[in-house]
Amino acid sequence: MPTYQTLLPSNIYPFLESMVNLYSAIEKPMHVAVLAGEKIANIEKRLQSQFQVDSTTVRNVYHDLKGKHSSIRELRKSQTKELKSTISSIKKSIATQQKRIKVKHSLHQSTQKHRFIIHQKKRRLALLQQKLEKLKDSNINLCFGTKKLFLAQHHLEKNGYGNHQEWLADWKAARTSSFVMVGSKTYAGGNQLCRLDTQGQIVITVPPCLVKDYGSKITTQSIGFRYGQEFIDIALSPSRHKRGKSYRNGTEKPVTHRFVRKNGNWYLHTYVELPDIPTITSKTNGAIGIDLNVNNIAWAYCDSEGNLQDKGQIAINLDDKSSGQITHILSLAIAQILARAITHECPVVIEKLDFSSKKARLREGSKPYAKMLSQFAYSKFAELVHSKAKLSAIQVIEVNPAYSSLIGMVKFMSLYGLNSGTSAALVLARRGLRLSERLPRGCNALVSPVDDTKHVWTYWGRISKQLKGCHRHSYFEMKVRVEVKLNNQSPNGHHECLGKPQATCPHQERKLFGKSRNTSTILSSTSALGATSA
């Protein structure tokens, strides 16, 4: 559900301060009651009487608190998954160090360095296992105002406070920084207590306990949204809804408002459901595959038969960028690709990836790999693609990225003169169209015997093992220098060469690659690397 933000006029700030203090006061005892297992109906009656508010206000506080509890549970699931992945990685690293110790022992060499590494990793392993046990606790620990700010009172100077009173002012402000009014489409303005109309007028119903100070209603004018105003207007379209045996005038969609104080100003964050926008794309027009890399976004457009029609790359630099800058850079690049999808009226295809477990193991990997993976903002990229494509009526297809780079290298890089990124993007586009990637005929000998009952990825897996450790430049260098027919021998038992000027007889491979490799090894490697599609 998208959120749109606007600045509120200062004349209603005193009322908003009173409202946020009221909501905060209700939230604390409600949190305790909910954790104790008390039913919401009983909580509602007690808090209504205690604070002199209506039932809708109590329900608004409950929905907001319920969202915080749900967020904590989801965060625990994510943290548990990451911790398990990190623990598994550390255990593997310890086992590797233990193997190295055995090798050093056999060579009568010092093992002090490896024993020290194992000692430190076991210490960290114990700490992580303790954290994992704490996460299994079903109790919800919620610190209003954040735990980080609460602990800052013990180190005032370090956190920029002159005295405890300065910290206390920030602490109270953080605990009372926002409140929410949940929408309902059965009421005018899409909300029972905060009614917004298409002319930009907001009418807020004042709780009974504050009527003496502010009256029964608070009204303000000229509320407009720089972005998303058209979707808010659609949500506010008049509509009749059946409630029980009667009908009530309401809106097309519910409109939820959150009032947020930031840097002394109050902002209105409005949440609306997007209308159902029919897509303008069709697979009969082909597809655009998108491959995200650390320093660029590669794309390739193919027709419905899977033939390449267009390609390109958009350079990006996410190194040392803030979250907002990363979002801006990716948004601009995605907008360019979606503009082409609108022109061709075709869907876009992206990879279905989850790097959370890999990022949890960064500490145990190499520094270049860790830096690359830490810059790889794929979750943000996928989120932006989905949100922008929905607004543009473009279908987004997520596919399994298995062997996409390998298939692109073996089948399409030399065929179309592509780089690794655009060739992988082409494979993704074809996969989104549900086109099969059969092996080139030259590769069949590497995976023989072929069983037609198995999935084609089984054989691409075997090809991947054959090419493991081979760099792309080596692949194409050997492909040009050596062309060998697989399992092709003359009747007299001698290998036949292709007869092309650049081809070299396999028996002379020792001269090209040096005497350290035997002929059989050269034949197997050049057969794998020289395989091309027919």
N, C-alpha and C positions, 0 to 999 in steps of 0.2 A: 504494500500500500504506500504510494508516494506521499511525501510531506512537502508542503509549501509554506514559506515563511514570510512574515511582514512585520514591520515595526509598528507598535501601538502608540497612540497619542499619550502625552504625559499627563493629561488631565484625569486619567483613570488610574494612575499609578498608586495613589493611596488606597483605593479600593482593592487593587490587586495584591498589595502587601497584606492587607487584612485577610483576604481570601487564602493566600498561600500559608499564612500562619494558622488559620483555622484548619485547613486540610492537613497540615503537618501535625497539628495537635491530635486530630482524629486518627491519623495513620499509625502512631506509636502504639496505643493500646490495642488497635485492631491487629497489628502484627503479632503481638503477644497472644491474643485470643485465637488467631488463626493457627499459630504453631501449637497451641494447646489442644487443637482439634474441635473447637467450639463451632457450632453451625452458624452460618452467615445470618440466618433469620434472627437468631438470638442476639448476635453482635449488633445487628442493625437497630433493633428496638432499644437496646441499652445505650448505644452511642447517640441515637436520635434524642433521647431524653437528656443525656448528659451534656451535649453540646448545643441543644436547641436548633437542630437542622432538619431538613426534610430527608426522606428516604433516598431520593435520587443522589444527593450529595454524598451520603454514606456509601452508596453503590459505586459512585465514581472513584472514591478513595479505594474501595475494595478492588475494583478492576485494575487500578494503577498498581496496587500492592501485589496483586496476583501476577501481573506482568513481571514485576521485579523478582518474585519467587521463581517464576518459570525461567527467567533469564539465568538465575543462579544455577538451576538444575541443568540447563543446557550447557552452561559454561563448565560445570563439573564433568559432564560427559566428554566434552572436548579436552579438558585438562587430563582426565583419566586416560583417554586414548593417546595423547601425546606423551604422558609419563610412561605408559607401557612400552611405547615405541622407543623412547630414550633408554629405558632400563634394558630392553632387549639389545639395543645397539652397544651399550656399555658391557654387557655380558659377553657379546661376541668379541669386543675389543680385548677384554681380559683373556679370553680363550686364545686369541691370536698372540698376545704377549707371552702366555704360558708355553705355546708352541715354540716361540723364539728362544725362550729360556732353555728348552730341551735341546735345540740345535746348538746354542752356545755351549751348553754342558758337553755335548759330544765333541765340540771343537776345543774344549778346555779354555774358553774365553769368559770374560767377566759378564755377569748377569745383573750387576747392581742397578743399572739404569732401568732395565725391564722390571725388576722387582719394585723399584720405587714407583714406576708408572702404575703397576698393578695395585700397590697400596693406596695410591691416591684415587684410583678409579673405584676401588671397593668402598672407600670412605664416601664418595659421591653417590655410589649405588645405594648405600645404607640410608642416606638422607632422602633420596628420591623414593625409596620404598616406604619410608615414614610418611612422606607427603601423600603417597598413594593410599595408605591406610586411612589417613584423615579424610580423604575425599570419599571414602566409602561410608562415612557418617551420614545418616539420613537427615540430621538436623540442619536447618538453614540458618547460617550466620549472616546477618544483614546489618551493616554499620551505616546508618543514615548520615550522610555527609562525607563518606568514604573513609576507609581505614587509614589511608595514607595521610590525610589531613588530620585525623585524630592523633596519630603518633607524632605529628609535627610539633605538638605542644611540649614534647620532651627535649626538643632540640630547636629552640626558638631562633637563635642567631643563625644557625645553619640554614634554616628555612626562611630567613628574611624578616623575622618578627623582632621588634624592639622589646616587647613585653607580652605578658600573657593576655592582656585585654585585647591587643590587636589580633592575636590568634583567635580569641573567643568570638570576636566580631565576624571573622571569616568563617568560623565553624558554624555559627548560627545561620549565616547567609547561605552556606552550602546545604544545610539541612532543610532550608525553606526556599528552594530555588525554582520550583515549578509545581503546577497542579494541572489536572486534566479533567475535561468534561466530555464524557463518552457520548457519541452520536447515536441517534435513532431516527430511522426514516419515517416513522409514524408521526413525527412532529414537524411543524413548520420550521424551516431553516435547518432541518436535518438533525436537530439537537433540542432536548427538552429545556435545558437551562441557559444555553448560549445560542441565540438565533441570529444567524447571518443571512442577509438577503443579497440579491444580485446587484443592488445599488451601493453596496459597501457599508451598510448599517448593521451594527451589532447591538443586540438587546440582551443583557445578562440579568437573569433572575437572582435577586439578592437573598441569601439564606435568612431565615427568621431572626437569628441572633445578631445580624448586622443591619437589619431594617431600620433600627433607631438611628444609626449613624449615616446610612447612605440611601434610605428609601427602599421601595420595593423593586425598582429596576435601575440598571445603569445602561445608558445609551451613548454610543459614540458613532461618529460618521467617518466617511472617506477611508474605509478599509479596503485596500487593493493589494493584489499580489503581482509581483513582477513576472513570476513564472507560474504557470499552472492555473491562471484565472479561468481559462476556458473549461478546464476539467471541473473546477469548483462550481462554475455556473451550470454545467451539465448535471452535477450531483444535486444542485439546488432546484432543479426543474420540478414543478408541482406534480404530484402524483397522489392517487387515492389508494389507501391500503385498508384491507379488511382486518378488523380487530374484534374478535368475538363475533357478535351478530351485527355489529354496526361497521360503518366505514369512517375513516378519518383522513383528513387532508394532510399530506406529508410531502416528502421529497423523493426523488428518484433513488438517491443513495444516502446512507447515513454520513454525517459530517462531524468528525471528532476534532476538538480543539484542545491544544496544550498551551498554557501560558508559561513562558520561560523568562526568568530574569537573568540577564547577562551584561556585565560591565555597567550596572546601574540602569540599564534600559530593559523594557519589557517587550517581548516578541510573541507573536501569535504563530504557532505551528499548527497548520490545519491538515488533517489526514482525510483523504477521500479515496474511494475505490474507483479505479479507472473503468470507463465504460467498455463494453465488449466491442473491440475494433476488429472487424473481419480482415484477414490478411489479404494482401494484393498479390502474393507470390504463388508460384506454381513450379513444381519440379519439371514440368514439361519445358520450362524455359532454362533449365540447367540449375547450377548452384555455384556459390562462391565459398571456397574453403579458406579458413583463416588459421594461420599458424603463428602463435605468439612466441617470440624469442626474446632474449635478454636485451638486445639492442635494436630490434626491429620487429615489425608486424608484417609478415608475408601473406599474400592472398593470391588466389588463382581462381579464375572463372572458367567453367567448362559447360558445354551444352548438355542436353539430356542424354546424349550417347557417350558422354565422358571425354570428349575431345577438348583439348585446351583451346580457349578462345582469347583469353587475356590474362595478364599477370602483373604483379608489381610488389614493391616493398615500401614501407613507411618507416623511416628511421625514428627511433625513440631513445631517450636517455633518462633512465630512472635512477641513476647512481646519485646517492646523497640527496634525494628529493623527499620533501614532506608528503604526507598522505594526500593533502589537497593538491599539491603539484602533480603527483602521480595520477590522480583522478582526472585532472585537467588535460594532461598529455595523452592519456589513453582515450579520453572522450573525443578529442580532436581527430585522432587517428581512426577511431571506430566510425565517426561521422562520415569520413571520406569513403570508407568501404561500404557503409549502408547506403550512401548516395548512389553507388554503382548498383547495389542490389535493387534499389528503387527503379533505376533506369532499365535494368534487365528483367525486373519483376520476378526475381528468383530468390529462394531462401539462402541463408548463410549457414555454414556448417562450422562448428567449433569442437574442440576436444573436450571430453568429459574427464577432468583431472582432479585429483585431490593431493596437494603437496603437504598437508599437515603432518603426516607421519614422517615424510622425508625431512622436513624442516626441523622436526624434533630431534633428528640425528645429526644436525649440522656439526656439533662439537666433535663428533667422532670421525668426520670426513676430512678430506683435504681442504686447504684454505681456498684455492680457486673455485672448487665445487661449492663450498659453503657460501662464498660471496655471490656466485652466480644464482644459487637457489634462493638466497635471502632477498635478492632483487626481483625475483620472479613473482610478480603480483598477479597471478592467474585468477584467484578468486575475485579480486576487484575487476579484472578484465571481463570475466564471464558475467558478473553482475551488471556491468555497464552495457554489454552487448544485449543482454536480455531486456533491460529496461528501455534502452534506446530503440531496439528493434520493435518492441511492443507499441511504442508511440508512433513508429513509422509504418506499422502494419506489415512488418517483415517477419516471416517465420524463422525461428532459430532451431536448428537440429544439432543435438549433441551426439557424438559418436565415440566409440572406443578408439583411442589413438594407437592401438597395438601395431607395431611394425610399420607405421606410416613413414618414418624417415628412411627405413631400409628399403621399402617398396619404391619410394620416390627416387632413391639413389640408383637402384638396380634397373628400374623400368623407364623412368621419365627424365632423369637429369641429362643424359646424353641425347635422348630422343628429341627433346624440345629445347635443349640448351639452357636448363634451369639451374638455379642454385639449390642448396639443401632446403631452405625455407619454403620457396615457392613449389618445389616438387612435393614436399610433404603436404602443403596446402591443397595441391591438386589431388593427392590421394584422399584427403579428408572430404573434398567436394564429391569425388566419385563414390566414396563410402556413404555419404549422405544420400546419394541417389540410389543406393543399394546395388551398386555395380561390383562384380567380383573382380579380384586381383589375382588372376591365375599366374602361375610361374612362367617366366620366359622359357622357351624350348631349350635354350642352352643350359638352363639350371636343372633340368629334369634328372640328369645323371648324378647330381649331387644328393638327391633325395630318393633315389631308386632303392627298393621297389616302391612304386606309387600305389596307394590304396585310395580309390575314389570315394570310399565311405567316410574318410576323414576330412575334417575341415581344412581349407587351404592354408590357414594360419599355422597348422602343424608343420607344413613344409617350409613356410617362411621362418619358422622357429629354427629349423635345421640350417637354413641358409644363414641366419643370424649367427649361429655358432661357427659356421665356416668362415665368416668374415669378421669375427670378433678380433679386435685389436688392430684391424686394418684401417688406416686413415683414408679419407676420401681421395686426397691427391694421389696416394699410392694406388688406389683402386683404378683410377682412370689412367695413370701412367702405365701400369702393367697391362691395362686393357688395350692401349694403343700399341705398345711395344710387342705384345705377345697375343696371338690369336690361335687357339688350339681347339680342334674338334674333339668333343668329349667322347671317350670310348671309341675312337675311330682309328682303326688300324688297317693296314693293307693285308692282303691274304698271306704275304710272306712274313707277317709278324712285325713289320716295321711301322712306326707311326707315320701317318700322312700329314703333311703341312698344307696350309690353305693356299699356298702359292702366291700370296700377295707380296708386294715388294717389302712391306714393313714386317711381314711375318718371319719368325725365326724358328727353325726346327727345334723341337723340344730337347733333342739330344745336345743342342748347343747352349741350353739355358745356363749351364755351369759357367760359361764365359761371361754372360750378362750379369749374373747375380753373385758371382764369386764361388770359390771351391768349397765354401763352408756348408753349402746346402746340396743335398743329393737330388738326383733327377726326379725321383718319385715325389719328393716333397714339392719341388717346383711345379710338377705337372698338376698336383692336386690344388695348389694355391692358385696357379694361373688359370686352371679350369674354372675355379670359383669366381675369380676376379675378372676373367675374360668373358663370362657369360653375358649375353645380351638378349634382348627380346627380339622376336622375329618381326 
